[in-house]
Amino acid sequence: MMSKMSCDSSATILAGDEIAVRLATLAGWSHAGKWIEKTYRFKSFLRAMSFVNAVAYLAESVNHHPDLIIHYGEVTVRNWTHVAGGVTEHDFLLAVKIDRLIGPSDT
């Protein structure tokens, strides 16, 4: 069982330099506006949708829900703490967990 993240309005929004330091530890993630994001590319629509379903299950299990943008074989994940209005530590924790969902044959 995964532990729940405590995502509430008291979560501290990270400053730009703090976000940059944390992004340096994640492959392919970038900072854009109120969120961090990464686009994953897949060989087929079915693989992309399988990934989306895995992200949905993960997000629900930790009570932290990203925005997902789906194109044929491409999924963009945007993490931000909605109730706080910006990027918090929770978004980076979720990014690491989402990256772990990808297997070598997925993309």
Secondary structure as the mmCIF struct_conf table of DSSP 4:
data_model
#
loop_
_struct_conf.conf_type_id
_struct_conf.id
_struct_conf.beg_label_comp_id
_struct_conf.beg_label_asym_id
_struct_conf.beg_label_seq_id
_struct_conf.end_label_comp_id
_struct_conf.end_label_asym_id
_struct_conf.end_label_seq_id
HELX_LH_PP_P HELX_LH_PP_P1 MET A 2 MET A 5
BEND BEND1 ASP A 8 ASP A 8
TURN_TY1_P TURN_TY1_P1 SER A 9 SER A 10
BEND BEND2 ALA A 11 ALA A 11
HELX_LH_PP_P HELX_LH_PP_P2 THR A 12 ALA A 15
HELX_RH_AL_P HELX_RH_AL_P1 GLY A 16 LEU A 23
TURN_TY1_P TURN_TY1_P2 ALA A 24 THR A 25
BEND BEND3 LEU A 26 GLY A 28
STRN STRN1 SER A 30 ALA A 32
TURN_TY1_P TURN_TY1_P3 GLY A 33 LYS A 34
STRN STRN2 TRP A 35 ARG A 41
BEND BEND4 LYS A 43 SER A 44
HELX_RH_AL_P HELX_RH_AL_P2 PHE A 45 VAL A 62
TURN_TY1_P TURN_TY1_P4 ASN A 63 ASN A 63
STRN STRN3 ASP A 67 HIS A 71
TURN_TY1_P TURN_TY1_P5 TYR A 72 GLY A 73
STRN STRN4 GLU A 74 ASN A 79
STRN STRN5 THR A 81 THR A 81
TURN_TY1_P TURN_TY1_P6 HIS A 82 GLY A 85
STRN STRN6 GLY A 86 GLY A 86
HELX_RH_AL_P HELX_RH_AL_P3 GLU A 89 ASP A 99
TURN_TY1_P TURN_TY1_P7 ARG A 100 LEU A 101
TURN_TY1_P TURN_TY1_P8 PRO A 104 ASP A 106
#
